[in-house]
């Protein structure tokens, strides 16, 4: 077997290759068979040969499946995910060859502006699907390398970790007596990452210069904004598969500094909370860490939004905290509640032209998703009150859908209302919202009939997550589900 596969190159990609008969040189290291100019070479999967791992067929196939699974819009070339496979069948070899010889040039990303809740705009950059494929391949190769370096207190954009883990991590720290927090806010983090600093940090771990060079090309690929090209001298545009990993690599320097100083903290992407046992200590930590971030990482700290306070009422990932009987509990932050009610109001707008089926499905999808995220919070009373308000809005939509007075009278009679009452209320000129709260409509379209019609409730979804809630709460919930 060794004699049959001894044909190798003396040099591939600038580094000497051992003879195939010397496979023992890689003992204990995973290797990869690479075809180069009709010659077979064996390349180890280590930090000096990451490029071959990125371009390995198995890694590229996984990257392709991930890109197709994530779907998303096309970039500046308008190529869709469905068009990627036919393109690869024709141009795959050319793509790999250009990546290997360093001639590959990423396309600029398409600028998309997403409005934020505070009135500002979040800037996204959408790469082409081909660039997303290459970025995903890089991400898959680098993630296992950096996962060993990342802090256990970092939760954003990492496998088998999420927002709930970050919130629970904060709970654990508060339960140990750290009840004051310095809530750091990095100003436009993704748009202000210093390229030179990021490349320096990458080069400490990645010894394959081709990988670092390719990442640098993506950082400097530029942006197409309203049809005009703009250079990208700093930042890692949100929207590509590589951006979350690069942000974690950059902010891992902050994590290591906090661990070195012994400060308990949690971080989800650029949202960090540092915990202390006194307000004075929290202020001191805020000032010193701000200096470190600005002087060492060349990032900007929004000093107006970076606050020091007691943990009660602090917003973190949509949740907020409070301490009861010495234990940290979770609740939904008022801003998150307001946002949820605003969305339910949109879904129950009586003028959106939706039918019963579409409205019910949209309500169900949103409610299940919202409760699925916030089910860790204590919010039973809030859900019961919101359900009552939501049912009134649903009755309002149904009442308007009946339109004509004779239809309203007929439907009220079908719902068990006496004829003279049905005629009286069917011909009323009172407004939709007022009628929706009237005793007559609450009887005609009662809670049980709404449940049988398939309307989903917040409390009903919450009980699916908390089946062991006390009997008294369950009894109350049954009357409104």
Secondary structure, DSSP 8 states (H G I E B T S, - for coil): -TGGG----SEETTEE---GGGGGGGTTS-EEEEEETTEEEEEE-STTSHHHHHTSHHHHHHHHHHHHHH-----TT---GGGHHHHHHHHHHHHHHHHHHT------EEEEEEE-TTS-EEEEEE--HHHHHHHHHHHHHHHHHHHTTS-TTB-TT-TT--HHHHHHHHHHHHHTT--EEEEEEBTTHHHH-BHHHHHHHHHHH---HHHHHHHHHHHTS-EEETTEEE--SB---BTSTTHHHHHHHHHHHHHHHHHHHT--EEEETTEEEEEESSHHHHHHHHHHHHHHHHHHS---B-TTT-EEEESBT-EETTEEEEEETTEEEEEE-HHHHHHHHHHHHHHT-TTS---HHHHHHHHHHHHHHHHHHHTTS--HHHHHHHHHHHHHHHHHHHHHHT-SHHHHHHHHHHTT--HHHHHHHHT----HHHHHTSHHHHHHT-HHHHHHHT---HHHHHHHH-TT--HHHHHHHHTT-
